Amino acid sequence: MTSTLATAVRQTKRQMTFHCCDACERVLSIEEIIERHCERCNALTRPTEVREAA
Ligand SMILES: [Zn+2]
């Protein structure tokens, strides 16, 4: 499953496994992910398509 997921991630670069801010369209840092908000626009982040391997 891991290899399949990795391939999917490579093909769909817009939907990565990490968090992104919909407003800023940028990748959030670890701290922002933990805080669950974007430091730039202060918007709440949506944990969508998050499939981190434990
Ligand atoms: Zn933002």
mmCIF file of the protein (N, C-alpha, C, O) and its ligand, coordinates in Angstrom:
data_MODEL
# 
_entry.id   MODEL 
# 
loop_
_entity.id 
_entity.type 
_entity.pdbx_number_of_molecules 
1 polymer     1 
2 non-polymer 1 
# 
_entity_poly.entity_id                      1 
_entity_poly.type                           'polypeptide(L)' 
_entity_poly.nstd_linkage                   no 
_entity_poly.nstd_monomer                   no 
_entity_poly.pdbx_seq_one_letter_code       MTSTLATAVRQTKRQMTFHCCDACERVLSIEEIIERHCERCNALTRPTEVREAA 
_entity_poly.pdbx_seq_one_letter_code_can   MTSTLATAVRQTKRQMTFHCCDACERVLSIEEIIERHCERCNALTRPTEVREAA 
_entity_poly.pdbx_strand_id                 A 
# 
loop_
_entity_poly_seq.entity_id 
_entity_poly_seq.num 
_entity_poly_seq.mon_id 
_entity_poly_seq.hetero 
1 1  MET n 
1 2  THR n 
1 3  SER n 
1 4  THR n 
1 5  LEU n 
1 6  ALA n 
1 7  THR n 
1 8  ALA n 
1 9  VAL n 
1 10 ARG n 
1 11 GLN n 
1 12 THR n 
1 13 LYS n 
1 14 ARG n 
1 15 GLN n 
1 16 MET n 
1 17 THR n 
1 18 PHE n 
1 19 HIS n 
1 20 CYS n 
1 21 CYS n 
1 22 ASP n 
1 23 ALA n 
1 24 CYS n 
1 25 GLU n 
1 26 ARG n 
1 27 VAL n 
1 28 LEU n 
1 29 SER n 
1 30 ILE n 
1 31 GLU n 
1 32 GLU n 
1 33 ILE n 
1 34 ILE n 
1 35 GLU n 
1 36 ARG n 
1 37 HIS n 
1 38 CYS n 
1 39 GLU n 
1 40 ARG n 
1 41 CYS n 
1 42 ASN n 
1 43 ALA n 
1 44 LEU n 
1 45 THR n 
1 46 ARG n 
1 47 PRO n 
1 48 THR n 
1 49 GLU n 
1 50 VAL n 
1 51 ARG n 
1 52 GLU n 
1 53 ALA n 
1 54 ALA n 
# 
loop_
_struct_asym.id 
_struct_asym.entity_id 
A 1 
B 2 
# 
loop_
_chem_comp.id 
_chem_comp.type 
_chem_comp.mon_nstd_flag 
ALA 'L-peptide linking' y 
ARG 'L-peptide linking' y 
ASN 'L-peptide linking' y 
ASP 'L-peptide linking' y 
CYS 'L-peptide linking' y 
GLN 'L-peptide linking' y 
GLU 'L-peptide linking' y 
HIS 'L-peptide linking' y 
ILE 'L-peptide linking' y 
LEU 'L-peptide linking' y 
LYS 'L-peptide linking' y 
MET 'L-peptide linking' y 
PHE 'L-peptide linking' y 
PRO 'L-peptide linking' y 
SER 'L-peptide linking' y 
THR 'L-peptide linking' y 
VAL 'L-peptide linking' y 
ZN  non-polymer         . 
# 
_pdbx_entity_nonpoly.entity_id   2 
_pdbx_entity_nonpoly.name        ? 
_pdbx_entity_nonpoly.comp_id     ZN 
# 
_pdbx_nonpoly_scheme.asym_id         B 
_pdbx_nonpoly_scheme.entity_id       2 
_pdbx_nonpoly_scheme.mon_id          ZN 
_pdbx_nonpoly_scheme.ndb_seq_num     1 
_pdbx_nonpoly_scheme.pdb_seq_num     101 
_pdbx_nonpoly_scheme.auth_seq_num    101 
_pdbx_nonpoly_scheme.pdb_mon_id      ZN 
_pdbx_nonpoly_scheme.auth_mon_id     ZN 
_pdbx_nonpoly_scheme.pdb_strand_id   A 
_pdbx_nonpoly_scheme.pdb_ins_code    . 
# 
loop_
_atom_site.group_PDB 
_atom_site.id 
_atom_site.type_symbol 
_atom_site.label_atom_id 
_atom_site.label_alt_id 
_atom_site.label_comp_id 
_atom_site.label_asym_id 
_atom_site.label_entity_id 
_atom_site.label_seq_id 
_atom_site.pdbx_PDB_ins_code 
_atom_site.Cartn_x 
_atom_site.Cartn_y 
_atom_site.Cartn_z 
_atom_site.occupancy 
_atom_site.B_iso_or_equiv 
_atom_site.pdbx_formal_charge 
_atom_site.auth_seq_id 
_atom_site.auth_comp_id 
_atom_site.auth_asym_id 
_atom_site.auth_atom_id 
_atom_site.pdbx_PDB_model_num 
ATOM   1   N  N  . MET A 1 1  ? 0.830  -1.203 0.000   1.00 0.00 ? 1   MET A N  1 
ATOM   2   C  CA . MET A 1 1  ? 0.000  0.000  0.000   1.00 0.00 ? 1   MET A CA 1 
ATOM   3   C  C  . MET A 1 1  ? 0.869  1.260  0.000   1.00 0.00 ? 1   MET A C  1 
ATOM   4   O  O  . MET A 1 1  ? 0.512  2.285  -0.581  1.00 0.00 ? 1   MET A O  1 
ATOM   5   N  N  . THR A 1 2  ? 1.993  1.153  0.654   1.00 0.00 ? 2   THR A N  1 
ATOM   6   C  CA . THR A 1 2  ? 2.854  2.324  0.755   1.00 0.00 ? 2   THR A CA 1 
ATOM   7   C  C  . THR A 1 2  ? 3.379  2.735  -0.619  1.00 0.00 ? 2   THR A C  1 
ATOM   8   O  O  . THR A 1 2  ? 3.381  3.917  -0.960  1.00 0.00 ? 2   THR A O  1 
ATOM   9   N  N  . SER A 1 3  ? 3.816  1.769  -1.392  1.00 0.00 ? 3   SER A N  1 
ATOM   10  C  CA . SER A 1 3  ? 4.349  2.075  -2.706  1.00 0.00 ? 3   SER A CA 1 
ATOM   11  C  C  . SER A 1 3  ? 3.254  2.640  -3.603  1.00 0.00 ? 3   SER A C  1 
ATOM   12  O  O  . SER A 1 3  ? 3.502  3.542  -4.403  1.00 0.00 ? 3   SER A O  1 
ATOM   13  N  N  . THR A 1 4  ? 2.058  2.113  -3.468  1.00 0.00 ? 4   THR A N  1 
ATOM   14  C  CA . THR A 1 4  ? 0.945  2.614  -4.276  1.00 0.00 ? 4   THR A CA 1 
ATOM   15  C  C  . THR A 1 4  ? 0.636  4.052  -3.915  1.00 0.00 ? 4   THR A C  1 
ATOM   16  O  O  . THR A 1 4  ? 0.381  4.881  -4.788  1.00 0.00 ? 4   THR A O  1 
ATOM   17  N  N  . LEU A 1 5  ? 0.660  4.341  -2.639  1.00 0.00 ? 5   LEU A N  1 
ATOM   18  C  CA . LEU A 1 5  ? 0.381  5.695  -2.177  1.00 0.00 ? 5   LEU A CA 1 
ATOM   19  C  C  . LEU A 1 5  ? 1.452  6.650  -2.670  1.00 0.00 ? 5   LEU A C  1 
ATOM   20  O  O  . LEU A 1 5  ? 1.154  7.765  -3.099  1.00 0.00 ? 5   LEU A O  1 
ATOM   21  N  N  . ALA A 1 6  ? 2.683  6.214  -2.608  1.00 0.00 ? 6   ALA A N  1 
ATOM   22  C  CA . ALA A 1 6  ? 3.784  7.056  -3.055  1.00 0.00 ? 6   ALA A CA 1 
ATOM   23  C  C  . ALA A 1 6  ? 3.625  7.380  -4.531  1.00 0.00 ? 6   ALA A C  1 
ATOM   24  O  O  . ALA A 1 6  ? 3.867  8.511  -4.951  1.00 0.00 ? 6   ALA A O  1 
ATOM   25  N  N  . THR A 1 7  ? 3.230  6.420  -5.296  1.00 0.00 ? 7   THR A N  1 
ATOM   26  C  CA . THR A 1 7  ? 3.022  6.647  -6.721  1.00 0.00 ? 7   THR A CA 1 
ATOM   27  C  C  . THR A 1 7  ? 1.885  7.630  -6.942  1.00 0.00 ? 7   THR A C  1 
ATOM   28  O  O  . THR A 1 7  ? 1.974  8.510  -7.799  1.00 0.00 ? 7   THR A O  1 
ATOM   29  N  N  . ALA A 1 8  ? 0.835  7.481  -6.182  1.00 0.00 ? 8   ALA A N  1 
ATOM   30  C  CA . ALA A 1 8  ? -0.313 8.378  -6.312  1.00 0.00 ? 8   ALA A CA 1 
ATOM   31  C  C  . ALA A 1 8  ? 0.082  9.798  -5.957  1.00 0.00 ? 8   ALA A C  1 
ATOM   32  O  O  . ALA A 1 8  ? -0.355 10.753 -6.600  1.00 0.00 ? 8   ALA A O  1 
ATOM   33  N  N  . VAL A 1 9  ? 0.893  9.932  -4.951  1.00 0.00 ? 9   VAL A N  1 
ATOM   34  C  CA . VAL A 1 9  ? 1.337  11.255 -4.528  1.00 0.00 ? 9   VAL A CA 1 
ATOM   35  C  C  . VAL A 1 9  ? 2.162  11.903 -5.622  1.00 0.00 ? 9   VAL A C  1 
ATOM   36  O  O  . VAL A 1 9  ? 2.027  13.097 -5.892  1.00 0.00 ? 9   VAL A O  1 
ATOM   37  N  N  . ARG A 1 10 ? 2.997  11.128 -6.236  1.00 0.00 ? 10  ARG A N  1 
ATOM   38  C  CA . ARG A 1 10 ? 3.836  11.680 -7.301  1.00 0.00 ? 10  ARG A CA 1 
ATOM   39  C  C  . ARG A 1 10 ? 2.999  12.134 -8.483  1.00 0.00 ? 10  ARG A C  1 
ATOM   40  O  O  . ARG A 1 10 ? 3.302  13.145 -9.117  1.00 0.00 ? 10  ARG A O  1 
ATOM   41  N  N  . GLN A 1 11 ? 1.960  11.395 -8.773  1.00 0.00 ? 11  GLN A N  1 
ATOM   42  C  CA . GLN A 1 11 ? 1.132  11.726 -9.931  1.00 0.00 ? 11  GLN A CA 1 
ATOM   43  C  C  . GLN A 1 11 ? 0.236  12.926 -9.649  1.00 0.00 ? 11  GLN A C  1 
ATOM   44  O  O  . GLN A 1 11 ? -0.005 13.755 -10.527 1.00 0.00 ? 11  GLN A O  1 
ATOM   45  N  N  . THR A 1 12 ? -0.246 13.008 -8.437  1.00 0.00 ? 12  THR A N  1 
ATOM   46  C  CA . THR A 1 12 ? -1.120 14.127 -8.078  1.00 0.00 ? 12  THR A CA 1 
ATOM   47  C  C  . THR A 1 12 ? -0.381 15.052 -7.127  1.00 0.00 ? 12  THR A C  1 
ATOM   48  O  O  . THR A 1 12 ? -0.524 14.962 -5.907  1.00 0.00 ? 12  THR A O  1 
ATOM   49  N  N  . LYS A 1 13 ? 0.394  15.923 -7.695  1.00 0.00 ? 13  LYS A N  1 
ATOM   50  C  CA . LYS A 1 13 ? 1.213  16.796 -6.864  1.00 0.00 ? 13  LYS A CA 1 
ATOM   51  C  C  . LYS A 1 13 ? 0.379  17.838 -6.126  1.00 0.00 ? 13  LYS A C  1 
ATOM   52  O  O  . LYS A 1 13 ? 0.832  18.423 -5.143  1.00 0.00 ? 13  LYS A O  1 
ATOM   53  N  N  . ARG A 1 14 ? -0.811 18.060 -6.594  1.00 0.00 ? 14  ARG A N  1 
ATOM   54  C  CA . ARG A 1 14 ? -1.645 19.069 -5.949  1.00 0.00 ? 14  ARG A CA 1 
ATOM   55  C  C  . ARG A 1 14 ? -2.230 18.551 -4.643  1.00 0.00 ? 14  ARG A C  1 
ATOM   56  O  O  . ARG A 1 14 ? -2.528 19.330 -3.737  1.00 0.00 ? 14  ARG A O  1 
ATOM   57  N  N  . GLN A 1 15 ? -2.390 17.258 -4.549  1.00 0.00 ? 15  GLN A N  1 
ATOM   58  C  CA . GLN A 1 15 ? -2.937 16.699 -3.324  1.00 0.00 ? 15  GLN A CA 1 
ATOM   59  C  C  . GLN A 1 15 ? -1.880 15.862 -2.643  1.00 0.00 ? 15  GLN A C  1 
ATOM   60  O  O  . GLN A 1 15 ? -1.825 14.640 -2.785  1.00 0.00 ? 15  GLN A O  1 
ATOM   61  N  N  . MET A 1 16 ? -1.064 16.545 -1.916  1.00 0.00 ? 16  MET A N  1 
ATOM   62  C  CA . MET A 1 16 ? 0.003  15.878 -1.187  1.00 0.00 ? 16  MET A CA 1 
ATOM   63  C  C  . MET A 1 16 ? -0.537 15.279 0.099   1.00 0.00 ? 16  MET A C  1 
ATOM   64  O  O  . MET A 1 16 ? -1.716 15.407 0.429   1.00 0.00 ? 16  MET A O  1 
ATOM   65  N  N  . THR A 1 17 ? 0.355  14.628 0.803   1.00 0.00 ? 17  THR A N  1 
ATOM   66  C  CA . THR A 1 17 ? -0.065 13.994 2.055   1.00 0.00 ? 17  THR A CA 1 
ATOM   67  C  C  . THR A 1 17 ? 0.082  14.954 3.231   1.00 0.00 ? 17  THR A C  1 
ATOM   68  O  O  . THR A 1 17 ? -0.266 14.614 4.362   1.00 0.00 ? 17  THR A O  1 
ATOM   69  N  N  . PHE A 1 18 ? 0.597  16.147 2.965   1.00 0.00 ? 18  PHE A N  1 
ATOM   70  C  CA . PHE A 1 18 ? 0.756  17.103 4.051   1.00 0.00 ? 18  PHE A CA 1 
ATOM   71  C  C  . PHE A 1 18 ? -0.311 18.192 3.962   1.00 0.00 ? 18  PHE A C  1 
ATOM   72  O  O  . PHE A 1 18 ? -1.053 18.278 2.983   1.00 0.00 ? 18  PHE A O  1 
ATOM   73  N  N  . HIS A 1 19 ? -0.369 18.992 4.970   1.00 0.00 ? 19  HIS A N  1 
ATOM   74  C  CA . HIS A 1 19 ? -1.403 20.010 5.057   1.00 0.00 ? 19  HIS A CA 1 
ATOM   75  C  C  . HIS A 1 19 ? -1.075 21.212 4.188   1.00 0.00 ? 19  HIS A C  1 
ATOM   76  O  O  . HIS A 1 19 ? 0.082  21.605 4.033   1.00 0.00 ? 19  HIS A O  1 
ATOM   77  N  N  . CYS A 1 20 ? -2.123 21.774 3.633   1.00 0.00 ? 20  CYS A N  1 
ATOM   78  C  CA . CYS A 1 20 ? -1.968 22.986 2.855   1.00 0.00 ? 20  CYS A CA 1 
ATOM   79  C  C  . CYS A 1 20 ? -3.050 23.979 3.254   1.00 0.00 ? 20  CYS A C  1 
ATOM   80  O  O  . CYS A 1 20 ? -4.145 23.598 3.667   1.00 0.00 ? 20  CYS A O  1 
ATOM   81  N  N  . CYS A 1 21 ? -2.721 25.256 3.121   1.00 0.00 ? 21  CYS A N  1 
ATOM   82  C  CA . CYS A 1 21 ? -3.703 26.297 3.399   1.00 0.00 ? 21  CYS A CA 1 
ATOM   83  C  C  . CYS A 1 21 ? -4.452 26.605 2.108   1.00 0.00 ? 21  CYS A C  1 
ATOM   84  O  O  . CYS A 1 21 ? -3.849 26.946 1.090   1.00 0.00 ? 21  CYS A O  1 
ATOM   85  N  N  . ASP A 1 22 ? -5.771 26.479 2.166   1.00 0.00 ? 22  ASP A N  1 
ATOM   86  C  CA . ASP A 1 22 ? -6.564 26.742 0.970   1.00 0.00 ? 22  ASP A CA 1 
ATOM   87  C  C  . ASP A 1 22 ? -6.471 28.196 0.553   1.00 0.00 ? 22  ASP A C  1 
ATOM   88  O  O  . ASP A 1 22 ? -6.510 28.516 -0.635  1.00 0.00 ? 22  ASP A O  1 
ATOM   89  N  N  . ALA A 1 23 ? -6.349 29.072 1.533   1.00 0.00 ? 23  ALA A N  1 
ATOM   90  C  CA . ALA A 1 23 ? -6.312 30.506 1.243   1.00 0.00 ? 23  ALA A CA 1 
ATOM   91  C  C  . ALA A 1 23 ? -4.973 30.910 0.638   1.00 0.00 ? 23  ALA A C  1 
ATOM   92  O  O  . ALA A 1 23 ? -4.930 31.624 -0.364  1.00 0.00 ? 23  ALA A O  1 
ATOM   93  N  N  . CYS A 1 24 ? -3.902 30.461 1.235   1.00 0.00 ? 24  CYS A N  1 
ATOM   94  C  CA . CYS A 1 24 ? -2.561 30.854 0.788   1.00 0.00 ? 24  CYS A CA 1 
ATOM   95  C  C  . CYS A 1 24 ? -2.027 29.919 -0.288  1.00 0.00 ? 24  CYS A C  1 
ATOM   96  O  O  . CYS A 1 24 ? -1.111 30.277 -1.029  1.00 0.00 ? 24  CYS A O  1 
ATOM   97  N  N  . GLU A 1 25 ? -2.588 28.745 -0.372  1.00 0.00 ? 25  GLU A N  1 
ATOM   98  C  CA . GLU A 1 25 ? -2.110 27.741 -1.313  1.00 0.00 ? 25  GLU A CA 1 
ATOM   99  C  C  . GLU A 1 25 ? -0.637 27.440 -1.072  1.00 0.00 ? 25  GLU A C  1 
ATOM   100 O  O  . GLU A 1 25 ? 0.160  27.384 -2.009  1.00 0.00 ? 25  GLU A O  1 
ATOM   101 N  N  . ARG A 1 26 ? -0.298 27.253 0.158   1.00 0.00 ? 26  ARG A N  1 
ATOM   102 C  CA . ARG A 1 26 ? 1.080  26.928 0.477   1.00 0.00 ? 26  ARG A CA 1 
ATOM   103 C  C  . ARG A 1 26 ? 1.095  25.786 1.490   1.00 0.00 ? 26  ARG A C  1 
ATOM   104 O  O  . ARG A 1 26 ? 0.101  25.503 2.159   1.00 0.00 ? 26  ARG A O  1 
ATOM   105 N  N  . VAL A 1 27 ? 2.240  25.151 1.578   1.00 0.00 ? 27  VAL A N  1 
ATOM   106 C  CA . VAL A 1 27 ? 2.375  24.044 2.504   1.00 0.00 ? 27  VAL A CA 1 
ATOM   107 C  C  . VAL A 1 27 ? 2.605  24.577 3.910   1.00 0.00 ? 27  VAL A C  1 
ATOM   108 O  O  . VAL A 1 27 ? 3.381  25.508 4.123   1.00 0.00 ? 27  VAL A O  1 
ATOM   109 N  N  . LEU A 1 28 ? 1.923  23.973 4.847   1.00 0.00 ? 28  LEU A N  1 
ATOM   110 C  CA . LEU A 1 28 ? 2.069  24.417 6.226   1.00 0.00 ? 28  LEU A CA 1 
ATOM   111 C  C  . LEU A 1 28 ? 3.267  23.752 6.882   1.00 0.00 ? 28  LEU A C  1 
ATOM   112 O  O  . LEU A 1 28 ? 3.642  22.627 6.552   1.00 0.00 ? 28  LEU A O  1 
ATOM   113 N  N  . SER A 1 29 ? 3.848  24.475 7.812   1.00 0.00 ? 29  SER A N  1 
ATOM   114 C  CA . SER A 1 29 ? 4.979  23.916 8.539   1.00 0.00 ? 29  SER A CA 1 
ATOM   115 C  C  . SER A 1 29 ? 4.472  22.951 9.603   1.00 0.00 ? 29  SER A C  1 
ATOM   116 O  O  . SER A 1 29 ? 3.271  22.850 9.852   1.00 0.00 ? 29  SER A O  1 
ATOM   117 N  N  . ILE A 1 30 ? 5.400  22.255 10.215  1.00 0.00 ? 30  ILE A N  1 
ATOM   118 C  CA . ILE A 1 30 ? 5.023  21.286 11.236  1.00 0.00 ? 30  ILE A CA 1 
ATOM   119 C  C  . ILE A 1 30 ? 4.280  21.977 12.380  1.00 0.00 ? 30  ILE A C  1 
ATOM   120 O  O  . ILE A 1 30 ? 3.268  21.480 12.872  1.00 0.00 ? 30  ILE A O  1 
ATOM   121 N  N  . GLU A 1 31 ? 4.797  23.115 12.784  1.00 0.00 ? 31  GLU A N  1 
ATOM   122 C  CA . GLU A 1 31 ? 4.156  23.846 13.876  1.00 0.00 ? 31  GLU A CA 1 
ATOM   123 C  C  . GLU A 1 31 ? 2.738  24.253 13.510  1.00 0.00 ? 31  GLU A C  1 
ATOM   124 O  O  . GLU A 1 31 ? 1.825  24.178 14.333  1.00 0.00 ? 31  GLU A O  1 
ATOM   125 N  N  . GLU A 1 32 ? 2.567  24.676 12.290  1.00 0.00 ? 32  GLU A N  1 
ATOM   126 C  CA . GLU A 1 32 ? 1.242  25.088 11.842  1.00 0.00 ? 32  GLU A CA 1 
ATOM   127 C  C  . GLU A 1 32 ? 0.297  23.906 11.785  1.00 0.00 ? 32  GLU A C  1 
ATOM   128 O  O  . GLU A 1 32 ? -0.895 24.033 12.065  1.00 0.00 ? 32  GLU A O  1 
ATOM   129 N  N  . ILE A 1 33 ? 0.835  22.769 11.425  1.00 0.00 ? 33  ILE A N  1 
ATOM   130 C  CA . ILE A 1 33 ? 0.020  21.560 11.378  1.00 0.00 ? 33  ILE A CA 1 
ATOM   131 C  C  . ILE A 1 33 ? -0.423 21.179 12.785  1.00 0.00 ? 33  ILE A C  1 
ATOM   132 O  O  . ILE A 1 33 ? -1.571 20.797 13.013  1.00 0.00 ? 33  ILE A O  1 
ATOM   133 N  N  . ILE A 1 34 ? 0.501  21.291 13.706  1.00 0.00 ? 34  ILE A N  1 
ATOM   134 C  CA . ILE A 1 34 ? 0.181  20.954 15.089  1.00 0.00 ? 34  ILE A CA 1 
ATOM   135 C  C  . ILE A 1 34 ? -0.845 21.937 15.648  1.00 0.00 ? 34  ILE A C  1 
ATOM   136 O  O  . ILE A 1 34 ? -1.812 21.546 16.302  1.00 0.00 ? 34  ILE A O  1 
ATOM   137 N  N  . GLU A 1 35 ? -0.614 23.207 15.380  1.00 0.00 ? 35  GLU A N  1 
ATOM   138 C  CA . GLU A 1 35 ? -1.532 24.244 15.861  1.00 0.00 ? 35  GLU A CA 1 
ATOM   139 C  C  . GLU A 1 35 ? -2.842 24.238 15.082  1.00 0.00 ? 35  GLU A C  1 
ATOM   140 O  O  . GLU A 1 35 ? -3.846 24.808 15.508  1.00 0.00 ? 35  GLU A O  1 
ATOM   141 N  N  . ARG A 1 36 ? -2.800 23.582 13.935  1.00 0.00 ? 36  ARG A N  1 
ATOM   142 C  CA . ARG A 1 36 ? -3.993 23.480 13.088  1.00 0.00 ? 36  ARG A CA 1 
ATOM   143 C  C  . ARG A 1 36 ? -4.485 24.847 12.609  1.00 0.00 ? 36  ARG A C  1 
ATOM   144 O  O  . ARG A 1 36 ? -5.688 25.080 12.498  1.00 0.00 ? 36  ARG A O  1 
ATOM   145 N  N  . HIS A 1 37 ? -3.568 25.717 12.337  1.00 0.00 ? 37  HIS A N  1 
ATOM   146 C  CA . HIS A 1 37 ? -3.966 26.984 11.734  1.00 0.00 ? 37  HIS A CA 1 
ATOM   147 C  C  . HIS A 1 37 ? -2.791 27.562 10.954  1.00 0.00 ? 37  HIS A C  1 
ATOM   148 O  O  . HIS A 1 37 ? -1.630 27.261 11.230  1.00 0.00 ? 37  HIS A O  1 
ATOM   149 N  N  . CYS A 1 38 ? -3.116 28.384 9.991   1.00 0.00 ? 38  CYS A N  1 
ATOM   150 C  CA . CYS A 1 38 ? -2.093 28.988 9.154   1.00 0.00 ? 38  CYS A CA 1 
ATOM   151 C  C  . CYS A 1 38 ? -1.592 30.270 9.804   1.00 0.00 ? 38  CYS A C  1 
ATOM   152 O  O  . CYS A 1 38 ? -2.377 31.159 10.134  1.00 0.00 ? 38  CYS A O  1 
ATOM   153 N  N  . GLU A 1 39 ? -0.303 30.352 9.981   1.00 0.00 ? 39  GLU A N  1 
ATOM   154 C  CA . GLU A 1 39 ? 0.260  31.541 10.618  1.00 0.00 ? 39  GLU A CA 1 
ATOM   155 C  C  . GLU A 1 39 ? 0.168  32.760 9.701   1.00 0.00 ? 39  GLU A C  1 
ATOM   156 O  O  . GLU A 1 39 ? 0.219  33.900 10.163  1.00 0.00 ? 39  GLU A O  1 
ATOM   157 N  N  . ARG A 1 40 ? 0.039  32.516 8.449   1.00 0.00 ? 40  ARG A N  1 
ATOM   158 C  CA . ARG A 1 40 ? 0.021  33.618 7.485   1.00 0.00 ? 40  ARG A CA 1 
ATOM   159 C  C  . ARG A 1 40 ? -1.344 34.318 7.449   1.00 0.00 ? 40  ARG A C  1 
ATOM   160 O  O  . ARG A 1 40 ? -1.425 35.543 7.535   1.00 0.00 ? 40  ARG A O  1 
ATOM   161 N  N  . CYS A 1 41 ? -2.395 33.535 7.323   1.00 0.00 ? 41  CYS A N  1 
ATOM   162 C  CA . CYS A 1 41 ? -3.730 34.128 7.246   1.00 0.00 ? 41  CYS A CA 1 
ATOM   163 C  C  . CYS A 1 41 ? -4.571 33.757 8.461   1.00 0.00 ? 41  CYS A C  1 
ATOM   164 O  O  . CYS A 1 41 ? -5.721 34.179 8.585   1.00 0.00 ? 41  CYS A O  1 
ATOM   165 N  N  . ASN A 1 42 ? -3.992 32.970 9.349   1.00 0.00 ? 42  ASN A N  1 
ATOM   166 C  CA . ASN A 1 42 ? -4.655 32.604 10.606  1.00 0.00 ? 42  ASN A CA 1 
ATOM   167 C  C  . ASN A 1 42 ? -5.917 31.791 10.371  1.00 0.00 ? 42  ASN A C  1 
ATOM   168 O  O  . ASN A 1 42 ? -6.819 31.781 11.209  1.00 0.00 ? 42  ASN A O  1 
ATOM   169 N  N  . ALA A 1 43 ? -5.983 31.116 9.248   1.00 0.00 ? 43  ALA A N  1 
ATOM   170 C  CA . ALA A 1 43 ? -7.151 30.300 8.957   1.00 0.00 ? 43  ALA A CA 1 
ATOM   171 C  C  . ALA A 1 43 ? -6.938 28.882 9.472   1.00 0.00 ? 43  ALA A C  1 
ATOM   172 O  O  . ALA A 1 43 ? -5.813 28.390 9.555   1.00 0.00 ? 43  ALA A O  1 
ATOM   173 N  N  . LEU A 1 44 ? -8.021 28.261 9.806   1.00 0.00 ? 44  LEU A N  1 
ATOM   174 C  CA . LEU A 1 44 ? -7.934 26.883 10.278  1.00 0.00 ? 44  LEU A CA 1 
ATOM   175 C  C  . LEU A 1 44 ? -7.581 25.968 9.112   1.00 0.00 ? 44  LEU A C  1 
ATOM   176 O  O  . LEU A 1 44 ? -8.099 26.131 8.007   1.00 0.00 ? 44  LEU A O  1 
ATOM   177 N  N  . THR A 1 45 ? -6.705 25.013 9.362   1.00 0.00 ? 45  THR A N  1 
ATOM   178 C  CA . THR A 1 45 ? -6.308 24.104 8.302   1.00 0.00 ? 45  THR A CA 1 
ATOM   179 C  C  . THR A 1 45 ? -7.231 22.901 8.285   1.00 0.00 ? 45  THR A C  1 
ATOM   180 O  O  . THR A 1 45 ? -7.762 22.471 9.308   1.00 0.00 ? 45  THR A O  1 
ATOM   181 N  N  . ARG A 1 46 ? -7.394 22.390 7.110   1.00 0.00 ? 46  ARG A N  1 
ATOM   182 C  CA . ARG A 1 46 ? -8.251 21.220 6.971   1.00 0.00 ? 46  ARG A CA 1 
ATOM   183 C  C  . ARG A 1 46 ? -7.385 19.980 6.767   1.00 0.00 ? 46  ARG A C  1 
ATOM   184 O  O  . ARG A 1 46 ? -6.614 19.903 5.810   1.00 0.00 ? 46  ARG A O  1 
ATOM   185 N  N  . PRO A 1 47 ? -7.514 19.037 7.647   1.00 0.00 ? 47  PRO A N  1 
ATOM   186 C  CA . PRO A 1 47 ? -6.728 17.797 7.521   1.00 0.00 ? 47  PRO A CA 1 
ATOM   187 C  C  . PRO A 1 47 ? -7.289 16.898 6.439   1.00 0.00 ? 47  PRO A C  1 
ATOM   188 O  O  . PRO A 1 47 ? -7.790 15.811 6.726   1.00 0.00 ? 47  PRO A O  1 
ATOM   189 N  N  . THR A 1 48 ? -7.208 17.343 5.208   1.00 0.00 ? 48  THR A N  1 
ATOM   190 C  CA . THR A 1 48 ? -7.770 16.571 4.105   1.00 0.00 ? 48  THR A CA 1 
ATOM   191 C  C  . THR A 1 48 ? -6.676 15.772 3.403   1.00 0.00 ? 48  THR A C  1 
ATOM   192 O  O  . THR A 1 48 ? -5.549 16.235 3.230   1.00 0.00 ? 48  THR A O  1 
ATOM   193 N  N  . GLU A 1 49 ? -7.035 14.597 3.019   1.00 0.00 ? 49  GLU A N  1 
ATOM   194 C  CA . GLU A 1 49 ? -6.117 13.718 2.289   1.00 0.00 ? 49  GLU A CA 1 
ATOM   195 C  C  . GLU A 1 49 ? -4.830 13.503 3.072   1.00 0.00 ? 49  GLU A C  1 
ATOM   196 O  O  . GLU A 1 49 ? -3.743 13.436 2.499   1.00 0.00 ? 49  GLU A O  1 
ATOM   197 N  N  . VAL A 1 50 ? -4.965 13.399 4.346   1.00 0.00 ? 50  VAL A N  1 
ATOM   198 C  CA . VAL A 1 50 ? -3.776 13.172 5.157   1.00 0.00 ? 50  VAL A CA 1 
ATOM   199 C  C  . VAL A 1 50 ? -3.632 11.683 5.421   1.00 0.00 ? 50  VAL A C  1 
ATOM   200 O  O  . VAL A 1 50 ? -4.417 11.071 6.145   1.00 0.00 ? 50  VAL A O  1 
ATOM   201 N  N  . ARG A 1 51 ? -2.613 11.135 4.815   1.00 0.00 ? 51  ARG A N  1 
ATOM   202 C  CA . ARG A 1 51 ? -2.414 9.691  4.989   1.00 0.00 ? 51  ARG A CA 1 
ATOM   203 C  C  . ARG A 1 51 ? -0.958 9.423  5.360   1.00 0.00 ? 51  ARG A C  1 
ATOM   204 O  O  . ARG A 1 51 ? -0.237 8.708  4.663   1.00 0.00 ? 51  ARG A O  1 
ATOM   205 N  N  . GLU A 1 52 ? -0.564 9.994  6.437   1.00 0.00 ? 52  GLU A N  1 
ATOM   206 C  CA . GLU A 1 52 ? 0.810  9.820  6.857   1.00 0.00 ? 52  GLU A CA 1 
ATOM   207 C  C  . GLU A 1 52 ? 1.032  8.405  7.388   1.00 0.00 ? 52  GLU A C  1 
ATOM   208 O  O  . GLU A 1 52 ? 0.184  7.838  8.078   1.00 0.00 ? 52  GLU A O  1 
ATOM   209 N  N  . ALA A 1 53 ? 2.167  7.867  7.052   1.00 0.00 ? 53  ALA A N  1 
ATOM   210 C  CA . ALA A 1 53 ? 2.474  6.515  7.489   1.00 0.00 ? 53  ALA A CA 1 
ATOM   211 C  C  . ALA A 1 53 ? 2.970  6.522  8.924   1.00 0.00 ? 53  ALA A C  1 
ATOM   212 O  O  . ALA A 1 53 ? 4.145  6.781  9.185   1.00 0.00 ? 53  ALA A O  1 
ATOM   213 N  N  . ALA A 1 54 ? 2.083  6.240  9.837   1.00 0.00 ? 54  ALA A N  1 
ATOM   214 C  CA . ALA A 1 54 ? 2.361  6.197  11.277  1.00 0.00 ? 54  ALA A CA 1 
ATOM   215 C  C  . ALA A 1 54 ? 3.624  6.944  11.603  1.00 0.00 ? 54  ALA A C  1 
ATOM   216 O  O  . ALA A 1 54 ? 4.016  7.015  12.767  1.00 0.00 ? 54  ALA A O  1 
HETATM 217 ZN ZN . ZN  B 2 .  ? -3.115 30.677 4.991   1.00 0.00 2 101 ZN  A ZN 1 
# 
